[in-house]
């Protein structure tokens, strides 16, 4: 696709199919809710836009998965006799207080693997550290052998301005002129030498490609919650990634790591805007990756996803506390995008990515508001069709994943294992959803009150509620409200109240380390 700065959505069959499915699923949900309203008062009319927003949000996931199931599986594979790259590639590992020993072990394997495929002299590994003293001493000892052997270049900034984007921007200013491409990794992410070689080949064969994001799987987990996330990723990511790659095309997104970026393209995104005002909605941008992708696309470069590339993984949060801590930061970063979604010159699909990230968090307080209005009788409805259709649309991505995976399970034993894992994921995701929605709603409320989570800060008082008892308290309050009003809307609350009441028992169990 030729470079274009017009920002117009290209007319492509995959994108047209996605938009058609999105409108279809959304219309079904909106019309079902409208038909179920018994009395059209001002409250019912005022919440219809909120219904529409959340209907489109959940329909987007369903439409993407359906597209991923039926879209042609186009997989570009680097030939086995790929010539040595013409350009030089920097592999950037960013650290900020993480455990350095696993990183050092990975780097040694990566160095050896790159040499084995004859890429040792065309790739250079940089460890870019923002770790503060005294932890930096352990970090320097861990990578010291690699540095002395000339296999890794280690640099720790004395002045840690603008966090990870500033770290990479400093490297770009000092070393970027010597490289054509850069592969960005976090401390907990991994890429195999073969996957890096494939990404370099993609850049060499596509001169207008500015960024290629690899799909990311999860490494083996240590806790029940970590294993649940890994099962979810292994089951759902294939169809979703294929669908996302199909409809986003040349205007994909960036997830901050496990991607290769053309250095000349990244220069268009290296200097991110600093939002006016103070945090949480002002100041430095926390979720910088979406913005960098949008800026690169605005400059006329393609941004693509490689959905089926093996050898790309990361380590997910192993406890719910770690998960919510990260999610709080992501929530603030995505809500900051409200101030950038209208930036002039952005591609329409880049704006769609930003809006999707914004509504991924705004959806939570909207759901809670709607449930409260239904249970209190402010909105009177009849029948259970809306909630059943919502459940069905939410189930579509899981069904698509199962349909896609079943033919690849060649034996009866593998099919049974797949069905058991799929059922486990379905039950646990259903139970966890209200807990996550409640937390995300609290994050949005915290940001609305002007509370800044900072960068990798704990914010312990607001996000580490003790062993799920706060969730259970909210569940009891909802149960009392439903009992007092006795409306049919109370049925909507059952799937929310029961998981919240189980939180004190469920959450500690999920955090336990298992073999």
ZAMARGU-4260 file (C-alpha; in steps of 0.2 Angstrom, whole numbers, plus 5000, padded with zeros to 4 digits):
<rodrens>
0) 5000/5000/5000 | 5007/5017/4995 | 5011/5030/5009 | 4996/5041/5012 | 4993/5056/5024
5) 4975/5058/5019 | 4969/5048/5035 | 4955/5040/5025 | 4950/5022/5028 | 4955/5012/5013
10) 4941/5001/5006 | 4946/4983/5010 | 4935/4968/5011 | 4942/4963/5028 | 4938/4981/5035
15) 4921/4981/5027 | 4917/4964/5034 | 4923/4970/5052 | 4912/4986/5051 | 4897/4976/5045
20) 4898/4964/5059 | 4901/4978/5071 | 4886/4987/5066 | 4875/4971/5065 | 4880/4965/5083
25) 4878/4982/5090 | 4861/4985/5082 | 4855/4968/5089 | 4860/4973/5107 | 4853/4991/5106
30) 4836/4986/5098 | 4834/4971/5111 | 4837/4983/5125 | 4825/4996/5118 | 4812/4983/5115
35) 4813/4977/5133 | 4810/4995/5140 | 4793/4995/5148 | 4792/5014/5152 | 4801/5027/5142
40) 4805/5040/5154 | 4819/5053/5153 | 4831/5041/5162 | 4828/5027/5149 | 4831/5040/5135
45) 4847/5047/5143 | 4855/5030/5145 | 4852/5024/5127 | 4869/5032/5121 | 4878/5023/5135
50) 4870/5007/5129 | 4875/5010/5112 | 4894/5014/5117 | 4895/4998/5127 | 4886/4988/5114
55) 4899/4993/5101 | 4913/4990/5113 | 4908/4971/5116 | 4903/4969/5098 | 4920/4975/5092
60) 4928/4959/5100 | 4915/4948/5093 | 4917/4955/5076 | 4936/4954/5076 | 4935/4935/5082
65) 4923/4931/5068 | 4933/4939/5055 | 4949/4930/5062 | 4940/4913/5061 | 4935/4915/5042
70) 4948/4927/5035 | 4961/4919/5024 | 4976/4914/5034 | 4990/4923/5025 | 5007/4919/5034
75) 5023/4927/5027 | 5037/4916/5031 | 5055/4921/5029 | 5064/4908/5018 | 5077/4897/5025
80) 5090/4904/5014 | 5087/4922/5019 | 5102/4932/5015 | 5111/4942/5028 | 5102/4958/5032
85) 5108/4974/5023 | 5104/4985/5038 | 5109/4984/5056 | 5097/4981/5070 | 5098/4986/5088
90) 5089/4975/5101 | 5084/4987/5116 | 5080/4979/5133 | 5073/4992/5144 | 5074/4990/5163
95) 5067/4999/5178 | 5069/4990/5194 | 5065/4972/5188 | 5075/4957/5194 | 5091/4957/5183
100) 5096/4938/5184 | 5082/4932/5172 | 5086/4945/5160 | 5104/4941/5160 | 5101/4923/5157
105) 5089/4927/5142 | 5102/4939/5135 | 5116/4925/5135 | 5104/4913/5126 | 5099/4927/5114
110) 5117/4931/5110 | 5121/4913/5107 | 5106/4910/5096 | 5109/4926/5085 | 5127/4919/5082
115) 5120/4902/5077 | 5109/4910/5063 | 5123/4921/5057 | 5116/4937/5064 | 5129/4941/5077
120) 5137/4955/5067 | 5121/4963/5061 | 5113/4964/5078 | 5119/4974/5094 | 5110/4972/5111
125) 5108/4987/5122 | 5102/4986/5140 | 5094/5003/5144 | 5092/5005/5162 | 5082/5017/5173
130) 5085/5008/5189 | 5089/5018/5204 | 5103/5015/5216 | 5106/5004/5226 | 5097/4991/5215
135) 5107/4996/5200 | 5122/4988/5208 | 5114/4970/5207 | 5109/4974/5189 | 5127/4979/5184
140) 5134/4963/5192 | 5121/4952/5183 | 5125/4959/5165 | 5143/4962/5169 | 5150/4946/5161
145) 5141/4950/5145 | 5147/4968/5145 | 5165/4963/5148 | 5164/4950/5134 | 5157/4964/5122
150) 5141/4955/5119 | 5130/4968/5127 | 5131/4987/5129 | 5124/4993/5146 | 5119/5010/5149
155) 5111/5017/5165 | 5104/5035/5164 | 5109/5047/5178 | 5094/5058/5174 | 5078/5048/5171
160) 5067/5060/5162 | 5051/5054/5153 | 5053/5036/5159 | 5054/5022/5145 | 5050/5034/5130
165) 5063/5046/5136 | 5076/5032/5138 | 5073/5026/5120 | 5073/5044/5114 | 5090/5046/5122
170) 5097/5031/5114 | 5090/5036/5098 | 5099/5053/5099 | 5116/5045/5104 | 5116/5029/5094
175) 5101/5029/5082 | 5111/5035/5067 | 5121/5018/5067 | 5105/5007/5065 | 5091/5004/5052
180) 5080/4995/5064 | 5077/4992/5082 | 5068/4978/5091 | 5060/4984/5108 | 5059/4972/5123
185) 5054/4974/5141 | 5062/4966/5155 | 5048/4952/5156 | 5047/4950/5137 | 5056/4937/5126
190) 5059/4935/5108 | 5068/4920/5100 | 5082/4923/5087 | 5071/4916/5073 | 5057/4928/5077
195) 5069/4942/5077 | 5076/4936/5060 | 5058/4935/5053 | 5055/4953/5059 | 5071/4960/5051
200) 5066/4951/5035 | 5049/4959/5035 | 5058/4976/5036 | 5070/4972/5022 | 5056/4966/5010
205) 5044/4980/5014 | 5053/4997/5013 | 5037/5007/5018 | 5034/4996/5034 | 5038/5007/5049
210) 5033/4996/5063 | 5029/4977/5064 | 5021/4971/5080 | 5023/4952/5084 | 5008/4944/5093
215) 5013/4940/5111 | 5010/4923/5120 | 5013/4921/5139 | 5027/4911/5146 | 5023/4897/5159
220) 5015/4903/5174 | 5018/4901/5193 | 5001/4904/5201 | 4983/4899/5197 | 4979/4917/5191
225) 4994/4916/5180 | 4989/4900/5173 | 4972/4906/5169 | 4979/4921/5159 | 4990/4909/5149
230) 4975/4898/5145 | 4965/4913/5140 | 4980/4919/5129 | 4983/4902/5121 | 4964/4899/5117
235) 4958/4916/5112 | 4973/4926/5105 | 4974/4916/5088 | 4958/4921/5081 | 4958/4938/5089
240) 4975/4942/5082 | 4971/4936/5065 | 4955/4946/5064 | 4964/4961/5071 | 4978/4960/5058
245) 4965/4958/5044 | 4954/4973/5048 | 4968/4985/5054 | 4979/4981/5039 | 4992/4994/5036
250) 4986/5004/5051 | 4989/4993/5066 | 4994/4996/5083 | 5009/4995/5095 | 5009/4986/5112
255) 5026/4994/5118 | 5037/4979/5116 | 5040/4963/5105 | 5040/4974/5090 | 5053/4979/5077
260) 5053/4998/5072 | 5062/5006/5057 | 5073/5020/5065 | 5069/5033/5052 | 5050/5030/5055
265) 5052/5031/5074 | 5060/5048/5073 | 5042/5054/5068 | 5036/5048/5085 | 5051/5050/5097
270) 5046/5067/5104 | 5029/5063/5111 | 5018/5078/5116 | 5017/5083/5135 | 4999/5086/5139
275) 4995/5102/5147 | 4990/5103/5165 | 4995/5090/5179 | 4992/5072/5181 | 4982/5061/5180
280) 4975/5068/5163 | 4990/5079/5160 | 5008/5078/5160 | 5018/5064/5152 | 5008/5051/5143
285) 5008/5034/5152 | 5002/5023/5138 | 5014/5030/5125 | 5014/5014/5113 | 4997/5018/5105
290) 5002/5036/5102 | 5019/5031/5094 | 5010/5019/5082 | 4997/5033/5078 | 5011/5046/5075
295) 5021/5033/5064 | 5006/5030/5054 | 5002/5049/5052 | 5020/5051/5045 | 5015/5039/5031
300) 5023/5023/5036 | 5014/5006/5037 | 5010/4999/5055 | 5007/4980/5054 | 5004/4965/5065
305) 5011/4948/5063 | 4998/4937/5071 | 5005/4920/5069 | 5024/4923/5072 | 5030/4910/5085
310) 5044/4914/5098 | 5037/4930/5105 | 5031/4930/5123 | 5030/4939/5139 | 5027/4936/5158
315) 5010/4941/5164 | 5006/4948/5182 | 5005/4932/5193 | 4994/4939/5206 | 4978/4949/5205
320) 4987/4963/5215 | 5000/4965/5202 | 4987/4964/5188 | 4977/4978/5196 | 4992/4988/5199
325) 4997/4987/5180 | 4978/4990/5175 | 4977/5006/5185 | 4992/5013/5176 | 4985/5007/5159
330) 4968/5015/5164 | 4976/5032/5167 | 4986/5031/5151 | 4971/5026/5140 | 4960/5040/5147
335) 4974/5052/5143 | 4971/5048/5125 | 4954/5057/5126 | 4965/5073/5124 | 4974/5066/5108
340) 4961/5057/5099 | 4956/5073/5089 | 4974/5077/5084 | 4975/5083/5066 | 4981/5072/5053
345) 4979/5055/5062 | 4973/5040/5051 | 4955/5035/5055 | 4960/5018/5061 | 4973/5026/5073
350) 4958/5036/5080 | 4948/5020/5082 | 4962/5011/5091 | 4963/5026/5103 | 4944/5026/5106
355) 4944/5007/5109 | 4957/5009/5122 | 4947/5023/5130 | 4931/5014/5130 | 4939/4998/5137
360) 4939/5007/5154 | 4924/5018/5152 | 4914/5003/5149 | 4916/4997/5167 | 4907/5012/5176
365) 4894/5013/5162 | 4889/4994/5166 | 4888/4998/5184 | 4877/5013/5182 | 4865/5003/5170
370) 4864/4989/5183 | 4861/5001/5197 | 4847/5010/5187 | 4839/4993/5182 | 4839/4986/5200
375) 4833/5002/5208 | 4818/5003/5196 | 4823/5019/5188 | 4822/5009/5171 | 4809/4997/5170
380) 4811/4982/5158 | 4802/4966/5154 | 4810/4950/5148 | 4827/4943/5149 | 4832/4945/5130
385) 4844/4959/5132 | 4855/4951/5145 | 4855/4934/5136 | 4860/4943/5119 | 4874/4952/5129
390) 4880/4935/5136 | 4879/4928/5118 | 4890/4942/5110 | 4902/4940/5124 | 4903/4921/5121
395) 4906/4923/5102 | 4925/4926/5103 | 4927/4910/5114 | 4916/4900/5102 | 4926/4906/5087
400) 4942/4901/5096 | 4936/4884/5100 | 4930/4881/5082 | 4947/4886/5076 | 4957/4876/5088
405) 4947/4860/5087 | 4953/4854/5070 | 4971/4856/5076 | 4968/4845/5090 | 4972/4829/5081
410) 4968/4816/5094 | 4954/4812/5106 | 4965/4816/5121 | 4970/4833/5114 | 4952/4837/5110
415) 4947/4833/5128 | 4961/4844/5135 | 4956/4858/5124 | 4938/4857/5129 | 4943/4856/5148
420) 4954/4871/5146 | 4940/4881/5136 | 4927/4877/5149 | 4939/4882/5163 | 4943/4898/5155
425) 4924/4901/5152 | 4919/4899/5170 | 4933/4908/5178 | 4932/4923/5166 | 4913/4924/5170
430) 4917/4924/5188 | 4931/4937/5187 | 4922/4949/5175 | 4912/4958/5189 | 4927/4959/5200
435) 4938/4967/5186 | 4923/4978/5181 | 4922/4985/5199 | 4940/4988/5200 | 4941/4997/5184
440) 4926/5008/5188 | 4935/5013/5204 | 4951/5017/5194 | 4940/5028/5183 | 4933/5036/5198
445) 4950/5039/5206 | 4956/5047/5190 | 4940/5058/5189 | 4945/5064/5207 | 4962/5069/5201
450) 4972/5055/5209 | 4988/5051/5199 | 4995/5033/5200 | 5012/5038/5195 | 5024/5026/5186
455) 5026/5009/5193 | 5020/5015/5210 | 5010/5004/5222 | 4995/5015/5226 | 4992/5002/5239
460) 4977/5010/5248 | 4966/5011/5232 | 4970/4996/5222 | 4975/4982/5235 | 4959/4979/5244
465) 4960/4966/5257 | 4957/4948/5251 | 4941/4953/5241 | 4931/4958/5256 | 4928/4976/5248
470) 4921/4967/5233 | 4910/4956/5244 | 4904/4972/5253 | 4898/4980/5236 | 4890/4963/5232
475) 4880/4964/5248 | 4875/4982/5245 | 4868/4977/5228 | 4859/4962/5235 | 4851/4973/5248
480) 4846/4985/5234 | 4839/4971/5223 | 4829/4964/5238 | 4821/4981/5243 | 4816/4986/5225
485) 4811/4968/5219 | 4812/4973/5201 | 4814/4962/5186 | 4831/4971/5184 | 4837/4961/5199
490) 4839/4946/5187 | 4853/4956/5179 | 4862/4958/5195 | 4863/4939/5199 | 4878/4937/5187
495) 4887/4951/5196 | 4882/4949/5214 | 4887/4930/5216 | 4905/4933/5209 | 4907/4948/5221
500) 4901/4938/5236 | 4913/4924/5231 | 4928/4936/5230 | 4935/4934/5248 | 4937/4915/5244
505) 4941/4916/5225 | 4955/4929/5225 | 4967/4922/5238 | 4965/4905/5229 | 4970/4912/5212
510) 4986/4920/5220 | 4992/4904/5226 | 5008/4897/5218 | 5005/4880/5210 | 5016/4867/5201
</rodrens>
